[in-house]
Every structure is written in structure tokens, then in C-alpha cells.
Amino acid sequence: MNLAMRLRPTTLKEFIGQSQIVGNKGIIQEMLKSGNLFSMILWGPPGSGKTTLAYILSREIYAQFYQLSGVSSGKADVQKILEEAKKLGSNSNKTSSQPILFIDEIHRWSKAQQDVLLPYVENGTITLIGATTENPSFELNSALLSRCRVFVLHSLTYEDLEKILMLALTNTEKGLGTYKKTITSAAKELMIRLSAGDARILLNALEMAVTTYREKTISEEIVQHVFQTKSAGLYDKKADEHYNIISAFIKSMRGSDVDAALYYLVRMLENGEDPKFIARRMIIFASEDIGMADRGALIQANECFEAVTKIGMPEAQLTLAHVVIYLSLAKKSRGVANALGKAKEAVYTLPNEPIPLHLRNAPTKLMKELGYAKEYSWSEKYVGPSKEKSFLPEKLKGKKFFGQ
């Protein structure tokens, strides 16, 4: 059994982190005191304690605990458990709470699979605890979500991870205390930082460092060998943090904060983001947030994309940084985006206004007789309809979409 499994806490007193829900006056503590444990969704990043918390709750209320994986289980697995739960519920000598069904990565289930749970959650046959790293608002069936409480778990703090690390290093019964090893302050700081708030990553790395290397003291060099990197972070190109960081990146450029924009740029690149994705977003930004205030911005952003495509990483990061600085410092204007929005509004309000006759082509004699192209000039002196005529349909005459 690996270190992370051996050290898994079995009571709330042993649980480290998430004080906002499990600490004194936290909602979990209050539910346990009241004796009412509701179905819930635990939403948080990997290694934040979702599975451990579900297991502890089942022990606290002396409930039968069933566990399934959203990746490998299906409808048949659920129905088997539900049948067992119904039998427990019909037992007149029942002394424990209703069974807990824990589904890890519940977001991996289809909406149809989630529907199977609805009546059993509704009638109290089971208490559902679902764990997910994805936003439940998007990934879970709204009917199921409405029957559960959603609790947000955060990445473990530096202090939380430091407690876990030192417990693992010194505990002789379940931890690595029998090895009698120490860790330098710099190595400890680096290991915690590279674990990116994930206790599982931290413990796996610590176990490797202690059991693989002969040195009595864990150094920075050993930590770097274990992680095979000097940087790490919570980043999944398909998950919430991906969108959180790109949003922060765009908002930093919009607010002309060069330093913040560079920070988020590097954070994305160091965690494997596609540089072309970043460059494409910069092209959009150049039109949407700078527009006509700096007409070179779109050229710069487009050239950045071309350079990234031609050069590739790691050299392309210089070009990306170059243009991020340019876009951040450029004057900002929403004129283009606002004008487009107003034009769309006009189209939806008056979707089928007839094109003015003077703007229509007149390739035949009949069309000319009907007034097509009448009073429209195209010469060196003047291009357009006569002064009393409009380029826009009659009902939109004089309408202004773009303002300098």
C-alpha cells in the first residue's frame, strides 16, 4: 500500500484542509451534529480530499459505504448497489444511517446514467456523494443537481501541505518515520510548490524521494529529480482552470497590466498550453478590446500567430511576450465590438428591409426603368447616392453604429 493510502485520515479530526466546510461551524460539521446528512457533490481539484471526506462521513454516521468510479462503472453496477441499499432499508432491525453511494468523477457519467439515481436520491434509499473536478453546473444533470448540495473544495494551502509532509516524514506507524530522514527548508518549499495543492502528488513524490535516494537529507536537487521539472501547476486544458487562466490573461491585457499578463502567459506555456491557442486569442483581443484605438494592434497580433506557427516553442515564447507587452500597453477601445453589436441589433430588429433601389445593380433595361442604380454616382469626384439618399435601408436612414 502506498504512502497516500496509508496516511489517509479516518476521522474529521485527522482531516487536514477545507476548514471552510469541515472546521468548527462548517456546514459538514453542522450536518453531522444535526444528524441529517444530505446528498452532496464535492467539487474541487485533484488531491483536495474529496474521496477521503466521503469515506470519513460514512464512518461518522455508521453508514454502509459503496464506491463507484465514473470512469469504469455503468448502469448495471449502480442497479446492483441500489438493490442492496433497498434491502438494507427494508430491514426492520436497521441501526445505521441510510447507505452512502460515493461516485468518483461523477462528471464522466452520461446524463442518462445520472438519471438512474434520481428516484433513489429523492426517496432516500441512498445518500449520494459525488466527486468531480469539473464545474457541476455544466457536467451534471440539472434534476440531479437540484437534489444535492454542492460543496466547493479548494487546493490545499502551503500550510496544509506542510503539515501533511511533516506528518508523513515523521510518522513511524503509517508514514516514513522509520527511514529517519530530514528535508531542507528549500527542498520542502520546492516540493510543496511543485505539488500544486495536491496532497496525493506531494505524498507520492515524498515517498519516492525517501525510498529511492540514499542520502539522509532530501535536497532541492533530489526534489527536482523526482518531479523532473522546476515548475508545475494545476492546469488541465479541458477543465475550469484552463478557462480561469485565459480569462485572467485577457482581463490583464484589457486592464493594461503588463506584469499580470506576462505572468499568466508564462503560467499557460509552462503547463503545456498550445501557443497557437494563446496567439489566436490575442488576435481576437486586438479587434475586440483595442480596435481602431491602435490600428497596428491587429497587425501585430496576426504576425504573432504567423511567427508562432513558423517557429514553434520554445523560441516562440519571445514573440508571444513581445506582443503581449504591445497589446497590454496599447490604447483600448471597444468601438469595433460595440459597433458590431449595434449592427446585429438592427438586423434582428429589421431583418428583411428592402435594399434601396439606387444601391442595386442594373444590368438590364427593365431594371434601369424600375429605378435600379438611379441617382448613384461613381466617378473620380464622388462615389455614392445623391445627398438626400442613404446607403442604409429607408427605416435605418441616419442610423449610427460606430462612433470614433
LINLIN-V373823 format. One record per residue. N is the residue number from 1. RES is the residue in three letters. SS is DSSP state (@ for helix, = for strand, . for the rest). PHI is phi in whole degrees, 0 to 359 (none if undefined). PSI is psi in whole degrees, 0 to 359 (* if undefined). Layout:
BEGIN
n:N res:RES ss:SS phi:PHI psi:PSI
n:N res:RES ss:SS phi:PHI psi:PSI
END
This chain:
BEGIN
n:1 res:MET ss:. phi:none psi:131
n:2 res:ASN ss:. phi:284 psi:170
n:3 res:LEU ss:@ phi:301 psi:317
n:4 res:ALA ss:@ phi:300 psi:322
n:5 res:MET ss:@ phi:288 psi:320
n:6 res:ARG ss:@ phi:295 psi:323
n:7 res:LEU ss:. phi:271 psi:0
n:8 res:ARG ss:. phi:302 psi:124
n:9 res:PRO ss:. phi:295 psi:152
n:10 res:THR ss:. phi:244 psi:355
n:11 res:THR ss:. phi:224 psi:162
n:12 res:LEU ss:. phi:294 psi:331
n:13 res:LYS ss:. phi:296 psi:328
n:14 res:GLU ss:. phi:276 psi:343
n:15 res:PHE ss:. phi:289 psi:130
n:16 res:ILE ss:. phi:250 psi:128
n:17 res:GLY ss:. phi:99 psi:177
n:18 res:GLN ss:. phi:57 psi:39
n:19 res:SER ss:@ phi:298 psi:338
n:20 res:GLN ss:@ phi:295 psi:338
n:21 res:ILE ss:@ phi:240 psi:336
n:22 res:VAL ss:@ phi:250 psi:352
n:23 res:GLY ss:. phi:285 psi:182
n:24 res:ASN ss:. phi:302 psi:132
n:25 res:LYS ss:. phi:71 psi:3
n:26 res:GLY ss:. phi:290 psi:155
n:27 res:ILE ss:@ phi:299 psi:324
n:28 res:ILE ss:@ phi:296 psi:315
n:29 res:GLN ss:@ phi:299 psi:318
n:30 res:GLU ss:@ phi:293 psi:322
n:31 res:MET ss:@ phi:297 psi:317
n:32 res:LEU ss:@ phi:296 psi:321
n:33 res:LYS ss:@ phi:295 psi:323
n:34 res:SER ss:@ phi:282 psi:344
n:35 res:GLY ss:. phi:82 psi:8
n:36 res:ASN ss:. phi:245 psi:105
n:37 res:LEU ss:. phi:257 psi:115
n:38 res:PHE ss:. phi:271 psi:156
n:39 res:SER ss:. phi:299 psi:144
n:40 res:MET ss:= phi:211 psi:159
n:41 res:ILE ss:= phi:243 psi:123
n:42 res:LEU ss:= phi:262 psi:111
n:43 res:TRP ss:= phi:250 psi:117
n:44 res:GLY ss:. phi:187 psi:169
n:45 res:PRO ss:. phi:289 psi:166
n:46 res:PRO ss:. phi:302 psi:145
n:47 res:GLY ss:. phi:74 psi:15
n:48 res:SER ss:. phi:266 psi:355
n:49 res:GLY ss:. phi:108 psi:17
n:50 res:LYS ss:@ phi:296 psi:309
n:51 res:THR ss:@ phi:295 psi:316
n:52 res:THR ss:@ phi:300 psi:316
n:53 res:LEU ss:@ phi:297 psi:319
n:54 res:ALA ss:@ phi:298 psi:317
n:55 res:TYR ss:@ phi:296 psi:317
n:56 res:ILE ss:@ phi:297 psi:318
n:57 res:LEU ss:@ phi:299 psi:321
n:58 res:SER ss:@ phi:295 psi:323
n:59 res:ARG ss:@ phi:290 psi:322
n:60 res:GLU ss:@ phi:297 psi:326
n:61 res:ILE ss:. phi:252 psi:9
n:62 res:TYR ss:. phi:56 psi:47
n:63 res:ALA ss:. phi:256 psi:148
n:64 res:GLN ss:. phi:297 psi:133
n:65 res:PHE ss:= phi:244 psi:121
n:66 res:TYR ss:= phi:246 psi:140
n:67 res:GLN ss:= phi:230 psi:133
n:68 res:LEU ss:= phi:229 psi:157
n:69 res:SER ss:= phi:253 psi:131
n:70 res:GLY ss:. phi:295 psi:345
n:71 res:VAL ss:. phi:276 psi:315
n:72 res:SER ss:. phi:253 psi:346
n:73 res:SER ss:. phi:264 psi:165
n:74 res:GLY ss:. phi:217 psi:194
n:75 res:LYS ss:@ phi:300 psi:319
n:76 res:ALA ss:@ phi:297 psi:320
n:77 res:ASP ss:@ phi:297 psi:319
n:78 res:VAL ss:@ phi:294 psi:313
n:79 res:GLN ss:@ phi:298 psi:324
n:80 res:LYS ss:@ phi:298 psi:315
n:81 res:ILE ss:@ phi:293 psi:319
n:82 res:LEU ss:@ phi:296 psi:324
n:83 res:GLU ss:@ phi:296 psi:318
n:84 res:GLU ss:@ phi:295 psi:320
n:85 res:ALA ss:@ phi:296 psi:322
n:86 res:LYS ss:@ phi:295 psi:322
n:87 res:LYS ss:@ phi:295 psi:320
n:88 res:LEU ss:@ phi:297 psi:320
n:89 res:GLY ss:@ phi:293 psi:331
n:90 res:SER ss:. phi:274 psi:356
n:91 res:ASN ss:. phi:286 psi:115
n:92 res:SER ss:. phi:292 psi:339
n:93 res:ASN ss:. phi:267 psi:13
n:94 res:LYS ss:. phi:300 psi:129
n:95 res:THR ss:. phi:245 psi:345
n:96 res:SER ss:. phi:262 psi:172
n:97 res:SER ss:. phi:288 psi:170
n:98 res:GLN ss:. phi:297 psi:148
n:99 res:PRO ss:. phi:301 psi:150
n:100 res:ILE ss:= phi:255 psi:127
n:101 res:LEU ss:= phi:253 psi:113
n:102 res:PHE ss:= phi:259 psi:125
n:103 res:ILE ss:= phi:242 psi:109
n:104 res:ASP ss:= phi:282 psi:140
n:105 res:GLU ss:. phi:54 psi:49
n:106 res:ILE ss:@ phi:299 psi:338
n:107 res:HIS ss:@ phi:294 psi:344
n:108 res:ARG ss:@ phi:284 psi:345
n:109 res:TRP ss:. phi:283 psi:145
n:110 res:SER ss:. phi:289 psi:165
n:111 res:LYS ss:@ phi:298 psi:326
n:112 res:ALA ss:@ phi:294 psi:320
n:113 res:GLN ss:@ phi:295 psi:320
n:114 res:GLN ss:@ phi:296 psi:327
n:115 res:ASP ss:@ phi:300 psi:330
n:116 res:VAL ss:. phi:301 psi:328
n:117 res:LEU ss:. phi:283 psi:337
n:118 res:LEU ss:@ phi:309 psi:303
n:119 res:PRO ss:@ phi:296 psi:330
n:120 res:TYR ss:@ phi:281 psi:329
n:121 res:VAL ss:@ phi:288 psi:320
n:122 res:GLU ss:@ phi:296 psi:315
n:123 res:ASN ss:. phi:269 psi:1
n:124 res:GLY ss:. phi:82 psi:16
n:125 res:THR ss:. phi:299 psi:322
n:126 res:ILE ss:. phi:226 psi:158
n:127 res:THR ss:= phi:257 psi:118
n:128 res:LEU ss:= phi:270 psi:132
n:129 res:ILE ss:= phi:236 psi:112
n:130 res:GLY ss:= phi:255 psi:142
n:131 res:ALA ss:= phi:243 psi:135
n:132 res:THR ss:= phi:210 psi:145
n:133 res:THR ss:. phi:265 psi:353
n:134 res:GLU ss:. phi:258 psi:158
n:135 res:ASN ss:. phi:296 psi:114
n:136 res:PRO ss:@ phi:297 psi:337
n:137 res:SER ss:@ phi:300 psi:330
n:138 res:PHE ss:@ phi:260 psi:331
n:139 res:GLU ss:@ phi:260 psi:342
n:140 res:LEU ss:. phi:250 psi:148
n:141 res:ASN ss:. phi:304 psi:129
n:142 res:SER ss:@ phi:299 psi:326
n:143 res:ALA ss:@ phi:294 psi:319
n:144 res:LEU ss:@ phi:291 psi:318
n:145 res:LEU ss:@ phi:299 psi:323
n:146 res:SER ss:. phi:291 psi:342
n:147 res:ARG ss:. phi:264 psi:3
n:148 res:CYS ss:. phi:234 psi:155
n:149 res:ARG ss:= phi:270 psi:139
n:150 res:VAL ss:= phi:256 psi:123
n:151 res:PHE ss:= phi:245 psi:130
n:152 res:VAL ss:= phi:265 psi:123
n:153 res:LEU ss:. phi:258 psi:143
n:154 res:HIS ss:. phi:254 psi:161
n:155 res:SER ss:. phi:303 psi:142
n:156 res:LEU ss:. phi:295 psi:143
n:157 res:THR ss:. phi:283 psi:170
n:158 res:TYR ss:@ phi:303 psi:316
n:159 res:GLU ss:@ phi:296 psi:320
n:160 res:ASP ss:@ phi:299 psi:312
n:161 res:LEU ss:@ phi:292 psi:327
n:162 res:GLU ss:@ phi:296 psi:318
n:163 res:LYS ss:@ phi:298 psi:315
n:164 res:ILE ss:@ phi:296 psi:317
n:165 res:LEU ss:@ phi:299 psi:311
n:166 res:MET ss:@ phi:291 psi:327
n:167 res:LEU ss:@ phi:296 psi:315
n:168 res:ALA ss:@ phi:295 psi:323
n:169 res:LEU ss:@ phi:285 psi:333
n:170 res:THR ss:@ phi:252 psi:340
n:171 res:ASN ss:. phi:290 psi:120
n:172 res:THR ss:. phi:272 psi:343
n:173 res:GLU ss:. phi:274 psi:310
n:174 res:LYS ss:. phi:247 psi:342
n:175 res:GLY ss:. phi:261 psi:216
n:176 res:LEU ss:. phi:247 psi:19
n:177 res:GLY ss:@ phi:300 psi:331
n:178 res:THR ss:@ phi:292 psi:342
n:179 res:TYR ss:@ phi:282 psi:342
n:180 res:LYS ss:. phi:53 psi:50
n:181 res:LYS ss:. phi:253 psi:157
n:182 res:THR ss:= phi:240 psi:172
n:183 res:ILE ss:= phi:222 psi:137
n:184 res:THR ss:. phi:290 psi:157
n:185 res:SER ss:@ phi:300 psi:318
n:186 res:ALA ss:@ phi:294 psi:320
n:187 res:ALA ss:@ phi:293 psi:321
n:188 res:LYS ss:@ phi:297 psi:315
n:189 res:GLU ss:@ phi:299 psi:318
n:190 res:LEU ss:@ phi:293 psi:317
n:191 res:MET ss:@ phi:297 psi:319
n:192 res:ILE ss:@ phi:294 psi:318
n:193 res:ARG ss:@ phi:296 psi:317
n:194 res:LEU ss:@ phi:290 psi:341
n:195 res:SER ss:@ phi:284 psi:345
n:196 res:ALA ss:. phi:52 psi:43
n:197 res:GLY ss:. phi:80 psi:7
n:198 res:ASP ss:. phi:253 psi:111
n:199 res:ALA ss:@ phi:295 psi:326
n:200 res:ARG ss:@ phi:295 psi:316
n:201 res:ILE ss:@ phi:299 psi:316
n:202 res:LEU ss:@ phi:301 psi:311
n:203 res:LEU ss:@ phi:292 psi:321
n:204 res:ASN ss:@ phi:296 psi:319
n:205 res:ALA ss:@ phi:293 psi:318
n:206 res:LEU ss:@ phi:296 psi:317
n:207 res:GLU ss:@ phi:298 psi:319
n:208 res:MET ss:@ phi:294 psi:318
n:209 res:ALA ss:@ phi:296 psi:320
n:210 res:VAL ss:@ phi:285 psi:316
n:211 res:THR ss:@ phi:273 psi:341
n:212 res:THR ss:@ phi:266 psi:322
n:213 res:TYR ss:. phi:261 psi:141
n:214 res:ARG ss:. phi:281 psi:336
n:215 res:GLU ss:. phi:303 psi:144
n:216 res:LYS ss:. phi:282 psi:340
n:217 res:THR ss:= phi:241 psi:129
n:218 res:ILE ss:= phi:279 psi:121
n:219 res:SER ss:. phi:255 psi:172
n:220 res:GLU ss:@ phi:301 psi:320
n:221 res:GLU ss:@ phi:299 psi:318
n:222 res:ILE ss:@ phi:296 psi:317
n:223 res:VAL ss:@ phi:299 psi:318
n:224 res:GLN ss:@ phi:296 psi:322
n:225 res:HIS ss:@ phi:294 psi:319
n:226 res:VAL ss:@ phi:295 psi:315
n:227 res:PHE ss:@ phi:276 psi:341
n:228 res:GLN ss:. phi:58 psi:32
n:229 res:THR ss:. phi:193 psi:164
n:230 res:LYS ss:. phi:253 psi:355
n:231 res:SER ss:. phi:217 psi:154
n:232 res:ALA ss:. phi:199 psi:170
n:233 res:GLY ss:. phi:184 psi:163
n:234 res:LEU ss:. phi:284 psi:108
n:235 res:TYR ss:. phi:202 psi:119
n:236 res:ASP ss:. phi:231 psi:122
n:237 res:LYS ss:. phi:293 psi:356
n:238 res:LYS ss:. phi:242 psi:3
n:239 res:ALA ss:. phi:248 psi:181
n:240 res:ASP ss:@ phi:302 psi:320
n:241 res:GLU ss:@ phi:298 psi:330
n:242 res:HIS ss:@ phi:302 psi:311
n:243 res:TYR ss:@ phi:287 psi:327
n:244 res:ASN ss:@ phi:298 psi:316
n:245 res:ILE ss:@ phi:287 psi:319
n:246 res:ILE ss:@ phi:294 psi:327
n:247 res:SER ss:@ phi:295 psi:315
n:248 res:ALA ss:@ phi:296 psi:323
n:249 res:PHE ss:@ phi:298 psi:310
n:250 res:ILE ss:@ phi:296 psi:316
n:251 res:LYS ss:@ phi:294 psi:328
n:252 res:SER ss:@ phi:291 psi:318
n:253 res:MET ss:@ phi:295 psi:320
n:254 res:ARG ss:@ phi:298 psi:323
n:255 res:GLY ss:. phi:273 psi:8
n:256 res:SER ss:. phi:61 psi:29
n:257 res:ASP ss:. phi:264 psi:94
n:258 res:VAL ss:@ phi:300 psi:315
n:259 res:ASP ss:@ phi:296 psi:315
n:260 res:ALA ss:@ phi:295 psi:319
n:261 res:ALA ss:@ phi:298 psi:318
n:262 res:LEU ss:@ phi:294 psi:321
n:263 res:TYR ss:@ phi:301 psi:311
n:264 res:TYR ss:@ phi:291 psi:328
n:265 res:LEU ss:@ phi:300 psi:309
n:266 res:VAL ss:@ phi:295 psi:320
n:267 res:ARG ss:@ phi:300 psi:319
n:268 res:MET ss:@ phi:293 psi:312
n:269 res:LEU ss:@ phi:296 psi:317
n:270 res:GLU ss:@ phi:293 psi:340
n:271 res:ASN ss:. phi:258 psi:16
n:272 res:GLY ss:. phi:89 psi:14
n:273 res:GLU ss:. phi:295 psi:146
n:274 res:ASP ss:. phi:292 psi:117
n:275 res:PRO ss:@ phi:299 psi:333
n:276 res:LYS ss:@ phi:290 psi:328
n:277 res:PHE ss:@ phi:298 psi:315
n:278 res:ILE ss:@ phi:297 psi:316
n:279 res:ALA ss:@ phi:296 psi:322
n:280 res:ARG ss:@ phi:297 psi:319
n:281 res:ARG ss:@ phi:295 psi:329
n:282 res:MET ss:@ phi:289 psi:327
n:283 res:ILE ss:@ phi:296 psi:315
n:284 res:ILE ss:@ phi:299 psi:316
n:285 res:PHE ss:@ phi:301 psi:320
n:286 res:ALA ss:@ phi:301 psi:322
n:287 res:SER ss:@ phi:277 psi:319
n:288 res:GLU ss:@ phi:286 psi:321
n:289 res:ASP ss:@ phi:247 psi:347
n:290 res:ILE ss:@ phi:246 psi:312
n:291 res:GLY ss:@ phi:55 psi:230
n:292 res:MET ss:@ phi:278 psi:356
n:293 res:ALA ss:@ phi:293 psi:331
n:294 res:ASP ss:. phi:214 psi:99
n:295 res:ARG ss:. phi:289 psi:350
n:296 res:GLY ss:. phi:274 psi:349
n:297 res:ALA ss:@ phi:297 psi:315
n:298 res:LEU ss:@ phi:295 psi:323
n:299 res:ILE ss:@ phi:296 psi:314
n:300 res:GLN ss:@ phi:299 psi:314
n:301 res:ALA ss:@ phi:295 psi:319
n:302 res:ASN ss:@ phi:293 psi:320
n:303 res:GLU ss:@ phi:294 psi:328
n:304 res:CYS ss:@ phi:297 psi:315
n:305 res:PHE ss:@ phi:299 psi:317
n:306 res:GLU ss:@ phi:299 psi:317
n:307 res:ALA ss:@ phi:294 psi:317
n:308 res:VAL ss:@ phi:299 psi:319
n:309 res:THR ss:@ phi:295 psi:319
n:310 res:LYS ss:@ phi:282 psi:321
n:311 res:ILE ss:@ phi:269 psi:314
n:312 res:GLY ss:. phi:77 psi:175
n:313 res:MET ss:. phi:274 psi:153
n:314 res:PRO ss:. phi:270 psi:350
n:315 res:GLU ss:. phi:297 psi:329
n:316 res:ALA ss:@ phi:295 psi:344
n:317 res:GLN ss:@ phi:295 psi:332
n:318 res:LEU ss:@ phi:295 psi:317
n:319 res:THR ss:@ phi:295 psi:318
n:320 res:LEU ss:@ phi:299 psi:314
n:321 res:ALA ss:@ phi:297 psi:319
n:322 res:HIS ss:@ phi:305 psi:309
n:323 res:VAL ss:@ phi:282 psi:330
n:324 res:VAL ss:@ phi:300 psi:316
n:325 res:ILE ss:@ phi:297 psi:317
n:326 res:TYR ss:@ phi:299 psi:311
n:327 res:LEU ss:@ phi:294 psi:324
n:328 res:SER ss:@ phi:294 psi:321
n:329 res:LEU ss:@ phi:277 psi:344
n:330 res:ALA ss:. phi:294 psi:151
n:331 res:LYS ss:. phi:297 psi:147
n:332 res:LYS ss:. phi:251 psi:145
n:333 res:SER ss:. phi:206 psi:134
n:334 res:ARG ss:. phi:263 psi:15
n:335 res:GLY ss:@ phi:304 psi:316
n:336 res:VAL ss:@ phi:293 psi:311
n:337 res:ALA ss:@ phi:297 psi:318
n:338 res:ASN ss:@ phi:295 psi:318
n:339 res:ALA ss:@ phi:297 psi:318
n:340 res:LEU ss:@ phi:297 psi:318
n:341 res:GLY ss:@ phi:297 psi:318
n:342 res:LYS ss:@ phi:293 psi:322
n:343 res:ALA ss:@ phi:296 psi:319
n:344 res:LYS ss:@ phi:297 psi:319
n:345 res:GLU ss:@ phi:299 psi:319
n:346 res:ALA ss:@ phi:295 psi:320
n:347 res:VAL ss:@ phi:295 psi:319
n:348 res:TYR ss:@ phi:288 psi:329
n:349 res:THR ss:@ phi:287 psi:316
n:350 res:LEU ss:. phi:232 psi:78
n:351 res:PRO ss:. phi:285 psi:338
n:352 res:ASN ss:. phi:230 psi:38
n:353 res:GLU ss:. phi:294 psi:134
n:354 res:PRO ss:. phi:297 psi:138
n:355 res:ILE ss:. phi:292 psi:131
n:356 res:PRO ss:. phi:307 psi:139
n:357 res:LEU ss:@ phi:302 psi:322
n:358 res:HIS ss:@ phi:291 psi:348
n:359 res:LEU ss:@ phi:261 psi:356
n:360 res:ARG ss:. phi:272 psi:148
n:361 res:ASN ss:. phi:291 psi:152
n:362 res:ALA ss:. phi:230 psi:73
n:363 res:PRO ss:. phi:284 psi:347
n:364 res:THR ss:. phi:238 psi:162
n:365 res:LYS ss:@ phi:297 psi:319
n:366 res:LEU ss:@ phi:300 psi:317
n:367 res:MET ss:@ phi:297 psi:321
n:368 res:LYS ss:@ phi:296 psi:318
n:369 res:GLU ss:@ phi:295 psi:331
n:370 res:LEU ss:. phi:279 psi:356
n:371 res:GLY ss:. phi:101 psi:5
n:372 res:TYR ss:. phi:297 psi:134
n:373 res:ALA ss:. phi:68 psi:8
n:374 res:LYS ss:. phi:289 psi:140
n:375 res:GLU ss:. phi:63 psi:32
n:376 res:TYR ss:= phi:240 psi:129
n:377 res:SER ss:= phi:245 psi:149
n:378 res:TRP ss:= phi:214 psi:93
n:379 res:SER ss:. phi:217 psi:179
n:380 res:GLU ss:. phi:294 psi:334
n:381 res:LYS ss:. phi:272 psi:328
n:382 res:TYR ss:. phi:203 psi:137
n:383 res:VAL ss:= phi:234 psi:124
n:384 res:GLY ss:= phi:134 psi:180
n:385 res:PRO ss:= phi:285 psi:171
n:386 res:SER ss:. phi:297 psi:161
n:387 res:LYS ss:. phi:302 psi:328
n:388 res:GLU ss:. phi:278 psi:353
n:389 res:LYS ss:. phi:265 psi:166
n:390 res:SER ss:. phi:232 psi:151
n:391 res:PHE ss:. phi:286 psi:333
n:392 res:LEU ss:. phi:274 psi:159
n:393 res:PRO ss:. phi:304 psi:159
n:394 res:GLU ss:@ phi:305 psi:316
n:395 res:LYS ss:@ phi:290 psi:346
n:396 res:LEU ss:@ phi:251 psi:9
n:397 res:LYS ss:. phi:303 psi:129
n:398 res:GLY ss:. phi:84 psi:359
n:399 res:LYS ss:. phi:290 psi:135
n:400 res:LYS ss:. phi:247 psi:123
n:401 res:PHE ss:. phi:257 psi:321
n:402 res:PHE ss:. phi:249 psi:131
n:403 res:GLY ss:. phi:237 psi:131
n:404 res:GLN ss:. phi:297 psi:*
END
